[in-house]
Amino acid sequence: MTARTPAAPILPADLIQEEARLLAAGMDLQQQGIALLLAEMQALAALLPGEDPHTPTDAEVEAGFDNMPV
């Protein structure tokens, strides 16, 4: 039978540093995803037509029919 060597105790400071490293890695991944989403939205906005401010609204179009003779 072989004797087990005791593992080195894990210090609380090591756990905190490991947790901070994991949180930083997660935040970096989220930032990359947000940057990709922003790039996709900007590319899509360049392709899609915007609303023309001179296009009459439905109410304006309907108002034009009010003065038609019967």
PDB file of N, CA, C and O in Angstrom:
ATOM      1  N   MET A   1       0.855  -1.179   0.000  1.00  0.00           N
ATOM      2  CA  MET A   1       0.000   0.000   0.000  1.00  0.00           C
ATOM      3  C   MET A   1       0.894   1.231   0.000  1.00  0.00           C
ATOM      4  O   MET A   1       1.869   1.314   0.746  1.00  0.00           O
ATOM      5  N   THR A   2       0.541   2.176  -0.846  1.00  0.00           N
ATOM      6  CA  THR A   2       1.350   3.396  -0.904  1.00  0.00           C
ATOM      7  C   THR A   2       0.670   4.480  -0.092  1.00  0.00           C
ATOM      8  O   THR A   2      -0.556   4.562  -0.016  1.00  0.00           O
ATOM      9  N   ALA A   3       1.475   5.274   0.487  1.00  0.00           N
ATOM     10  CA  ALA A   3       0.951   6.367   1.306  1.00  0.00           C
ATOM     11  C   ALA A   3       0.619   7.548   0.398  1.00  0.00           C
ATOM     12  O   ALA A   3       1.361   7.862  -0.533  1.00  0.00           O
ATOM     13  N   ARG A   4      -0.465   8.170   0.674  1.00  0.00           N
ATOM     14  CA  ARG A   4      -0.860   9.353  -0.093  1.00  0.00           C
ATOM     15  C   ARG A   4      -0.126  10.561   0.446  1.00  0.00           C
ATOM     16  O   ARG A   4       0.059  10.719   1.653  1.00  0.00           O
ATOM     17  N   THR A   5       0.282  11.398  -0.469  1.00  0.00           N
ATOM     18  CA  THR A   5       0.869  12.665  -0.030  1.00  0.00           C
ATOM     19  C   THR A   5      -0.251  13.680   0.033  1.00  0.00           C
ATOM     20  O   THR A   5      -1.052  13.773  -0.897  1.00  0.00           O
ATOM     21  N   PRO A   6      -0.322  14.418   1.080  1.00  0.00           N
ATOM     22  CA  PRO A   6      -1.409  15.395   1.191  1.00  0.00           C
ATOM     23  C   PRO A   6      -1.253  16.489   0.136  1.00  0.00           C
ATOM     24  O   PRO A   6      -0.150  16.971  -0.121  1.00  0.00           O
ATOM     25  N   ALA A   7      -2.351  16.860  -0.453  1.00  0.00           N
ATOM     26  CA  ALA A   7      -2.345  17.932  -1.447  1.00  0.00           C
ATOM     27  C   ALA A   7      -2.100  19.261  -0.745  1.00  0.00           C
ATOM     28  O   ALA A   7      -2.437  19.447   0.424  1.00  0.00           O
ATOM     29  N   ALA A   8      -1.513  20.161  -1.487  1.00  0.00           N
ATOM     30  CA  ALA A   8      -1.262  21.481  -0.919  1.00  0.00           C
ATOM     31  C   ALA A   8      -2.600  22.171  -0.675  1.00  0.00           C
ATOM     32  O   ALA A   8      -3.486  22.121  -1.529  1.00  0.00           O
ATOM     33  N   PRO A   9      -2.752  22.798   0.454  1.00  0.00           N
ATOM     34  CA  PRO A   9      -4.028  23.464   0.735  1.00  0.00           C
ATOM     35  C   PRO A   9      -4.251  24.635  -0.226  1.00  0.00           C
ATOM     36  O   PRO A   9      -3.317  25.344  -0.598  1.00  0.00           O
ATOM     37  N   ILE A  10      -5.490  24.811  -0.605  1.00  0.00           N
ATOM     38  CA  ILE A  10      -5.852  25.921  -1.495  1.00  0.00           C
ATOM     39  C   ILE A  10      -6.129  27.141  -0.627  1.00  0.00           C
ATOM     40  O   ILE A  10      -6.995  27.125   0.248  1.00  0.00           O
ATOM     41  N   LEU A  11      -5.387  28.170  -0.886  1.00  0.00           N
ATOM     42  CA  LEU A  11      -5.535  29.389  -0.099  1.00  0.00           C
ATOM     43  C   LEU A  11      -6.695  30.222  -0.628  1.00  0.00           C
ATOM     44  O   LEU A  11      -6.963  30.215  -1.830  1.00  0.00           O
ATOM     45  N   PRO A  12      -7.384  30.939   0.253  1.00  0.00           N
ATOM     46  CA  PRO A  12      -8.493  31.786  -0.208  1.00  0.00           C
ATOM     47  C   PRO A  12      -8.054  32.818  -1.235  1.00  0.00           C
ATOM     48  O   PRO A  12      -8.811  33.134  -2.153  1.00  0.00           O
ATOM     49  N   ALA A  13      -6.845  33.347  -1.096  1.00  0.00           N
ATOM     50  CA  ALA A  13      -6.366  34.346  -2.058  1.00  0.00           C
ATOM     51  C   ALA A  13      -6.251  33.732  -3.450  1.00  0.00           C
ATOM     52  O   ALA A  13      -6.540  34.393  -4.447  1.00  0.00           O
ATOM     53  N   ASP A  14      -5.825  32.457  -3.522  1.00  0.00           N
ATOM     54  CA  ASP A  14      -5.730  31.787  -4.818  1.00  0.00           C
ATOM     55  C   ASP A  14      -7.109  31.615  -5.446  1.00  0.00           C
ATOM     56  O   ASP A  14      -7.264  31.777  -6.657  1.00  0.00           O
ATOM     57  N   LEU A  15      -8.098  31.292  -4.639  1.00  0.00           N
ATOM     58  CA  LEU A  15      -9.458  31.138  -5.152  1.00  0.00           C
ATOM     59  C   LEU A  15      -9.998  32.465  -5.673  1.00  0.00           C
ATOM     60  O   LEU A  15     -10.663  32.506  -6.708  1.00  0.00           O
ATOM     61  N   ILE A  16      -9.717  33.528  -4.968  1.00  0.00           N
ATOM     62  CA  ILE A  16     -10.187  34.847  -5.401  1.00  0.00           C
ATOM     63  C   ILE A  16      -9.514  35.247  -6.708  1.00  0.00           C
ATOM     64  O   ILE A  16     -10.166  35.783  -7.604  1.00  0.00           O
ATOM     65  N   GLN A  17      -8.218  34.990  -6.821  1.00  0.00           N
ATOM     66  CA  GLN A  17      -7.508  35.327  -8.059  1.00  0.00           C
ATOM     67  C   GLN A  17      -8.034  34.493  -9.228  1.00  0.00           C
ATOM     68  O   GLN A  17      -8.187  35.004 -10.338  1.00  0.00           O
ATOM     69  N   GLU A  18      -8.308  33.218  -8.982  1.00  0.00           N
ATOM     70  CA  GLU A  18      -8.848  32.357 -10.033  1.00  0.00           C
ATOM     71  C   GLU A  18     -10.239  32.838 -10.462  1.00  0.00           C
ATOM     72  O   GLU A  18     -10.555  32.863 -11.651  1.00  0.00           O
ATOM     73  N   GLU A  19     -11.057  33.213  -9.493  1.00  0.00           N
ATOM     74  CA  GLU A  19     -12.394  33.724  -9.806  1.00  0.00           C
ATOM     75  C   GLU A  19     -12.300  35.021 -10.609  1.00  0.00           C
ATOM     76  O   GLU A  19     -13.059  35.218 -11.559  1.00  0.00           O
ATOM     77  N   ALA A  20     -11.386  35.896 -10.238  1.00  0.00           N
ATOM     78  CA  ALA A  20     -11.203  37.152 -10.973  1.00  0.00           C
ATOM     79  C   ALA A  20     -10.743  36.884 -12.397  1.00  0.00           C
ATOM     80  O   ALA A  20     -11.173  37.566 -13.327  1.00  0.00           O
ATOM     81  N   ARG A  21      -9.869  35.893 -12.576  1.00  0.00           N
ATOM     82  CA  ARG A  21      -9.388  35.551 -13.911  1.00  0.00           C
ATOM     83  C   ARG A  21     -10.543  35.010 -14.767  1.00  0.00           C
ATOM     84  O   ARG A  21     -10.662  35.355 -15.942  1.00  0.00           O
ATOM     85  N   LEU A  22     -11.381  34.171 -14.177  1.00  0.00           N
ATOM     86  CA  LEU A  22     -12.525  33.628 -14.916  1.00  0.00           C
ATOM     87  C   LEU A  22     -13.532  34.716 -15.282  1.00  0.00           C
ATOM     88  O   LEU A  22     -14.079  34.717 -16.384  1.00  0.00           O
ATOM     89  N   LEU A  23     -13.771  35.631 -14.364  1.00  0.00           N
ATOM     90  CA  LEU A  23     -14.692  36.737 -14.655  1.00  0.00           C
ATOM     91  C   LEU A  23     -14.146  37.623 -15.768  1.00  0.00           C
ATOM     92  O   LEU A  23     -14.897  38.054 -16.643  1.00  0.00           O
ATOM     93  N   ALA A  24     -12.847  37.898 -15.741  1.00  0.00           N
ATOM     94  CA  ALA A  24     -12.242  38.727 -16.784  1.00  0.00           C
ATOM     95  C   ALA A  24     -12.343  38.035 -18.143  1.00  0.00           C
ATOM     96  O   ALA A  24     -12.613  38.684 -19.153  1.00  0.00           O
ATOM     97  N   ALA A  25     -12.125  36.718 -18.169  1.00  0.00           N
ATOM     98  CA  ALA A  25     -12.235  35.982 -19.429  1.00  0.00           C
ATOM     99  C   ALA A  25     -13.674  36.022 -19.940  1.00  0.00           C
ATOM    100  O   ALA A  25     -13.895  36.197 -21.138  1.00  0.00           O
ATOM    101  N   GLY A  26     -14.648  35.865 -19.056  1.00  0.00           N
ATOM    102  CA  GLY A  26     -16.048  35.936 -19.463  1.00  0.00           C
ATOM    103  C   GLY A  26     -16.421  37.301 -19.992  1.00  0.00           C
ATOM    104  O   GLY A  26     -17.157  37.409 -20.972  1.00  0.00           O
ATOM    105  N   MET A  27     -15.922  38.343 -19.356  1.00  0.00           N
ATOM    106  CA  MET A  27     -16.217  39.704 -19.824  1.00  0.00           C
ATOM    107  C   MET A  27     -15.570  39.965 -21.182  1.00  0.00           C
ATOM    108  O   MET A  27     -16.159  40.641 -22.026  1.00  0.00           O
ATOM    109  N   ASP A  28     -14.367  39.438 -21.400  1.00  0.00           N
ATOM    110  CA  ASP A  28     -13.727  39.589 -22.703  1.00  0.00           C
ATOM    111  C   ASP A  28     -14.539  38.901 -23.799  1.00  0.00           C
ATOM    112  O   ASP A  28     -14.695  39.441 -24.894  1.00  0.00           O
ATOM    113  N   LEU A  29     -15.051  37.715 -23.503  1.00  0.00           N
ATOM    114  CA  LEU A  29     -15.865  37.008 -24.495  1.00  0.00           C
ATOM    115  C   LEU A  29     -17.160  37.760 -24.786  1.00  0.00           C
ATOM    116  O   LEU A  29     -17.595  37.822 -25.936  1.00  0.00           O
ATOM    117  N   GLN A  30     -17.772  38.325 -23.762  1.00  0.00           N
ATOM    118  CA  GLN A  30     -18.992  39.101 -23.989  1.00  0.00           C
ATOM    119  C   GLN A  30     -18.695  40.337 -24.824  1.00  0.00           C
ATOM    120  O   GLN A  30     -19.489  40.705 -25.689  1.00  0.00           O
ATOM    121  N   GLN A  31     -17.569  40.975 -24.576  1.00  0.00           N
ATOM    122  CA  GLN A  31     -17.202  42.178 -25.336  1.00  0.00           C
ATOM    123  C   GLN A  31     -16.983  41.828 -26.801  1.00  0.00           C
ATOM    124  O   GLN A  31     -17.357  42.600 -27.684  1.00  0.00           O
ATOM    125  N   GLN A  32     -16.384  40.679 -27.066  1.00  0.00           N
ATOM    126  CA  GLN A  32     -16.188  40.252 -28.454  1.00  0.00           C
ATOM    127  C   GLN A  32     -17.533  40.010 -29.138  1.00  0.00           C
ATOM    128  O   GLN A  32     -17.720  40.378 -30.298  1.00  0.00           O
ATOM    129  N   GLY A  33     -18.456  39.397 -28.423  1.00  0.00           N
ATOM    130  CA  GLY A  33     -19.778  39.149 -28.990  1.00  0.00           C
ATOM    131  C   GLY A  33     -20.529  40.440 -29.271  1.00  0.00           C
ATOM    132  O   GLY A  33     -21.193  40.566 -30.301  1.00  0.00           O
ATOM    133  N   ILE A  34     -20.427  41.395 -28.362  1.00  0.00           N
ATOM    134  CA  ILE A  34     -21.098  42.686 -28.555  1.00  0.00           C
ATOM    135  C   ILE A  34     -20.475  43.441 -29.722  1.00  0.00           C
ATOM    136  O   ILE A  34     -21.183  44.094 -30.488  1.00  0.00           O
ATOM    137  N   ALA A  35     -19.158  43.356 -29.862  1.00  0.00           N
ATOM    138  CA  ALA A  35     -18.490  44.025 -30.983  1.00  0.00           C
ATOM    139  C   ALA A  35     -18.944  43.418 -32.312  1.00  0.00           C
ATOM    140  O   ALA A  35     -19.157  44.141 -33.286  1.00  0.00           O
ATOM    141  N   LEU A  36     -19.092  42.099 -32.352  1.00  0.00           N
ATOM    142  CA  LEU A  36     -19.571  41.444 -33.562  1.00  0.00           C
ATOM    143  C   LEU A  36     -21.013  41.847 -33.862  1.00  0.00           C
ATOM    144  O   LEU A  36     -21.353  42.111 -35.015  1.00  0.00           O
ATOM    145  N   LEU A  37     -21.849  41.895 -32.853  1.00  0.00           N
ATOM    146  CA  LEU A  37     -23.234  42.311 -33.041  1.00  0.00           C
ATOM    147  C   LEU A  37     -23.315  43.744 -33.561  1.00  0.00           C
ATOM    148  O   LEU A  37     -24.121  44.037 -34.444  1.00  0.00           O
ATOM    149  N   LEU A  38     -22.490  44.631 -33.025  1.00  0.00           N
ATOM    150  CA  LEU A  38     -22.478  46.017 -33.496  1.00  0.00           C
ATOM    151  C   LEU A  38     -22.067  46.087 -34.960  1.00  0.00           C
ATOM    152  O   LEU A  38     -22.672  46.826 -35.736  1.00  0.00           O
ATOM    153  N   ALA A  39     -21.040  45.324 -35.349  1.00  0.00           N
ATOM    154  CA  ALA A  39     -20.600  45.318 -36.747  1.00  0.00           C
ATOM    155  C   ALA A  39     -21.710  44.807 -37.662  1.00  0.00           C
ATOM    156  O   ALA A  39     -21.920  45.351 -38.746  1.00  0.00           O
ATOM    157  N   GLU A  40     -22.424  43.762 -37.230  1.00  0.00           N
ATOM    158  CA  GLU A  40     -23.531  43.237 -38.036  1.00  0.00           C
ATOM    159  C   GLU A  40     -24.657  44.256 -38.153  1.00  0.00           C
ATOM    160  O   GLU A  40     -25.237  44.416 -39.227  1.00  0.00           O
ATOM    161  N   MET A  41     -24.969  44.939 -37.074  1.00  0.00           N
ATOM    162  CA  MET A  41     -26.042  45.935 -37.115  1.00  0.00           C
ATOM    163  C   MET A  41     -25.667  47.108 -38.014  1.00  0.00           C
ATOM    164  O   MET A  41     -26.516  47.624 -38.741  1.00  0.00           O
ATOM    165  N   GLN A  42     -24.409  47.533 -37.972  1.00  0.00           N
ATOM    166  CA  GLN A  42     -23.983  48.640 -38.823  1.00  0.00           C
ATOM    167  C   GLN A  42     -24.019  48.237 -40.293  1.00  0.00           C
ATOM    168  O   GLN A  42     -24.417  49.031 -41.145  1.00  0.00           O
ATOM    169  N   ALA A  43     -23.606  47.013 -40.593  1.00  0.00           N
ATOM    170  CA  ALA A  43     -23.643  46.545 -41.978  1.00  0.00           C
ATOM    171  C   ALA A  43     -25.082  46.429 -42.468  1.00  0.00           C
ATOM    172  O   ALA A  43     -25.383  46.788 -43.606  1.00  0.00           O
ATOM    173  N   LEU A  44     -25.959  45.935 -41.623  1.00  0.00           N
ATOM    174  CA  LEU A  44     -27.362  45.803 -41.997  1.00  0.00           C
ATOM    175  C   LEU A  44     -28.016  47.165 -42.178  1.00  0.00           C
ATOM    176  O   LEU A  44     -28.837  47.346 -43.077  1.00  0.00           O
ATOM    177  N   ALA A  45     -27.657  48.130 -41.325  1.00  0.00           N
ATOM    178  CA  ALA A  45     -28.216  49.473 -41.447  1.00  0.00           C
ATOM    179  C   ALA A  45     -27.789  50.123 -42.761  1.00  0.00           C
ATOM    180  O   ALA A  45     -28.530  50.931 -43.320  1.00  0.00           O
ATOM    181  N   ALA A  46     -26.606  49.780 -43.255  1.00  0.00           N
ATOM    182  CA  ALA A  46     -26.151  50.340 -44.531  1.00  0.00           C
ATOM    183  C   ALA A  46     -26.927  49.749 -45.704  1.00  0.00           C
ATOM    184  O   ALA A  46     -27.063  50.391 -46.746  1.00  0.00           O
ATOM    185  N   LEU A  47     -27.436  48.527 -45.537  1.00  0.00           N
ATOM    186  CA  LEU A  47     -28.160  47.874 -46.621  1.00  0.00           C
ATOM    187  C   LEU A  47     -29.645  48.210 -46.649  1.00  0.00           C
ATOM    188  O   LEU A  47     -30.241  48.317 -47.721  1.00  0.00           O
ATOM    189  N   LEU A  48     -30.239  48.375 -45.476  1.00  0.00           N
ATOM    190  CA  LEU A  48     -31.678  48.617 -45.400  1.00  0.00           C
ATOM    191  C   LEU A  48     -31.994  50.089 -45.663  1.00  0.00           C
ATOM    192  O   LEU A  48     -31.290  50.977 -45.183  1.00  0.00           O
ATOM    193  N   PRO A  49     -33.038  50.335 -46.413  1.00  0.00           N
ATOM    194  CA  PRO A  49     -33.390  51.739 -46.658  1.00  0.00           C
ATOM    195  C   PRO A  49     -33.980  52.356 -45.388  1.00  0.00           C
ATOM    196  O   PRO A  49     -34.720  51.714 -44.642  1.00  0.00           O
ATOM    197  N   GLY A  50     -33.636  53.588 -45.176  1.00  0.00           N
ATOM    198  CA  GLY A  50     -34.208  54.306 -44.043  1.00  0.00           C
ATOM    199  C   GLY A  50     -35.563  54.868 -44.407  1.00  0.00           C
ATOM    200  O   GLY A  50     -35.970  54.821 -45.568  1.00  0.00           O
ATOM    201  N   GLU A  51     -36.252  55.393 -43.436  1.00  0.00           N
ATOM    202  CA  GLU A  51     -37.557  55.989 -43.692  1.00  0.00           C
ATOM    203  C   GLU A  51     -37.344  57.389 -44.257  1.00  0.00           C
ATOM    204  O   GLU A  51     -36.618  58.202 -43.685  1.00  0.00           O
ATOM    205  N   ASP A  52     -37.980  57.648 -45.373  1.00  0.00           N
ATOM    206  CA  ASP A  52     -37.869  58.961 -46.009  1.00  0.00           C
ATOM    207  C   ASP A  52     -38.735  59.945 -45.235  1.00  0.00           C
ATOM    208  O   ASP A  52     -39.933  59.714 -45.071  1.00  0.00           O
ATOM    209  N   PRO A  53     -38.148  61.037 -44.756  1.00  0.00           N
ATOM    210  CA  PRO A  53     -38.962  61.981 -43.976  1.00  0.00           C
ATOM    211  C   PRO A  53     -40.030  62.677 -44.830  1.00  0.00           C
ATOM    212  O   PRO A  53     -40.966  63.259 -44.281  1.00  0.00           O
ATOM    213  N   HIS A  54     -39.907  62.628 -46.158  1.00  0.00           N
ATOM    214  CA  HIS A  54     -40.882  63.282 -47.028  1.00  0.00           C
ATOM    215  C   HIS A  54     -42.010  62.348 -47.449  1.00  0.00           C
ATOM    216  O   HIS A  54     -42.942  62.774 -48.133  1.00  0.00           O
ATOM    217  N   THR A  55     -41.938  61.097 -47.054  1.00  0.00           N
ATOM    218  CA  THR A  55     -43.008  60.160 -47.371  1.00  0.00           C
ATOM    219  C   THR A  55     -44.210  60.507 -46.504  1.00  0.00           C
ATOM    220  O   THR A  55     -44.086  60.604 -45.284  1.00  0.00           O
ATOM    221  N   PRO A  56     -45.373  60.696 -47.125  1.00  0.00           N
ATOM    222  CA  PRO A  56     -46.559  61.061 -46.321  1.00  0.00           C
ATOM    223  C   PRO A  56     -46.991  59.906 -45.423  1.00  0.00           C
ATOM    224  O   PRO A  56     -46.872  58.736 -45.783  1.00  0.00           O
ATOM    225  N   THR A  57     -47.484  60.258 -44.274  1.00  0.00           N
ATOM    226  CA  THR A  57     -48.001  59.262 -43.348  1.00  0.00           C
ATOM    227  C   THR A  57     -49.377  58.810 -43.822  1.00  0.00           C
ATOM    228  O   THR A  57     -49.953  59.416 -44.726  1.00  0.00           O
ATOM    229  N   ASP A  58     -49.901  57.757 -43.221  1.00  0.00           N
ATOM    230  CA  ASP A  58     -51.234  57.272 -43.584  1.00  0.00           C
ATOM    231  C   ASP A  58     -52.294  58.340 -43.331  1.00  0.00           C
ATOM    232  O   ASP A  58     -53.235  58.490 -44.111  1.00  0.00           O
ATOM    233  N   ALA A  59     -52.134  59.076 -42.241  1.00  0.00           N
ATOM    234  CA  ALA A  59     -53.107  60.124 -41.920  1.00  0.00           C
ATOM    235  C   ALA A  59     -53.083  61.229 -42.976  1.00  0.00           C
ATOM    236  O   ALA A  59     -54.130  61.769 -43.334  1.00  0.00           O
ATOM    237  N   GLU A  60     -51.903  61.564 -43.471  1.00  0.00           N
ATOM    238  CA  GLU A  60     -51.809  62.597 -44.503  1.00  0.00           C
ATOM    239  C   GLU A  60     -52.423  62.122 -45.817  1.00  0.00           C
ATOM    240  O   GLU A  60     -53.069  62.899 -46.520  1.00  0.00           O
ATOM    241  N   VAL A  61     -52.225  60.861 -46.145  1.00  0.00           N
ATOM    242  CA  VAL A  61     -52.814  60.313 -47.374  1.00  0.00           C
ATOM    243  C   VAL A  61     -54.339  60.308 -47.259  1.00  0.00           C
ATOM    244  O   VAL A  61     -55.035  60.697 -48.197  1.00  0.00           O
ATOM    245  N   GLU A  62     -54.851  59.874 -46.125  1.00  0.00           N
ATOM    246  CA  GLU A  62     -56.296  59.838 -45.916  1.00  0.00           C
ATOM    247  C   GLU A  62     -56.896  61.245 -45.909  1.00  0.00           C
ATOM    248  O   GLU A  62     -58.024  61.435 -46.362  1.00  0.00           O
ATOM    249  N   ALA A  63     -56.167  62.214 -45.408  1.00  0.00           N
ATOM    250  CA  ALA A  63     -56.659  63.585 -45.379  1.00  0.00           C
ATOM    251  C   ALA A  63     -56.823  64.108 -46.804  1.00  0.00           C
ATOM    252  O   ALA A  63     -57.690  64.947 -47.048  1.00  0.00           O
ATOM    253  N   GLY A  64     -56.028  63.642 -47.731  1.00  0.00           N
ATOM    254  CA  GLY A  64     -56.151  64.054 -49.113  1.00  0.00           C
ATOM    255  C   GLY A  64     -57.409  63.547 -49.782  1.00  0.00           C
ATOM    256  O   GLY A  64     -57.839  64.121 -50.782  1.00  0.00           O
ATOM    257  N   PHE A  65     -58.011  62.500 -49.269  1.00  0.00           N
ATOM    258  CA  PHE A  65     -59.242  61.948 -49.839  1.00  0.00           C
ATOM    259  C   PHE A  65     -60.484  62.631 -49.303  1.00  0.00           C
ATOM    260  O   PHE A  65     -61.571  62.436 -49.846  1.00  0.00           O
ATOM    261  N   ASP A  66     -60.354  63.422 -48.256  1.00  0.00           N
ATOM    262  CA  ASP A  66     -61.519  64.055 -47.637  1.00  0.00           C
ATOM    263  C   ASP A  66     -62.173  65.086 -48.549  1.00  0.00           C
ATOM    264  O   ASP A  66     -63.372  65.334 -48.424  1.00  0.00           O
ATOM    265  N   ASN A  67     -61.428  65.684 -49.451  1.00  0.00           N
ATOM    266  CA  ASN A  67     -62.010  66.745 -50.275  1.00  0.00           C
ATOM    267  C   ASN A  67     -62.372  66.255 -51.678  1.00  0.00           C
ATOM    268  O   ASN A  67     -62.517  67.067 -52.592  1.00  0.00           O
ATOM    269  N   MET A  68     -62.518  64.957 -51.858  1.00  0.00           N
ATOM    270  CA  MET A  68     -62.894  64.421 -53.175  1.00  0.00           C
ATOM    271  C   MET A  68     -64.416  64.594 -53.370  1.00  0.00           C
ATOM    272  O   MET A  68     -65.195  64.380 -52.442  1.00  0.00           O
ATOM    273  N   PRO A  69     -64.824  64.985 -54.598  1.00  0.00           N
ATOM    274  CA  PRO A  69     -66.262  65.132 -54.844  1.00  0.00           C
ATOM    275  C   PRO A  69     -66.930  63.757 -54.879  1.00  0.00           C
ATOM    276  O   PRO A  69     -66.328  62.748 -55.245  1.00  0.00           O
ATOM    277  N   VAL A  70     -68.191  63.769 -54.484  1.00  0.00           N
ATOM    278  CA  VAL A  70     -68.950  62.518 -54.444  1.00  0.00           C
ATOM    279  C   VAL A  70     -69.678  62.319 -55.742  1.00  0.00           C
ATOM    280  O   VAL A  70     -70.377  61.320 -55.911  1.00  0.00           O
TER     281      VAL A  70
END
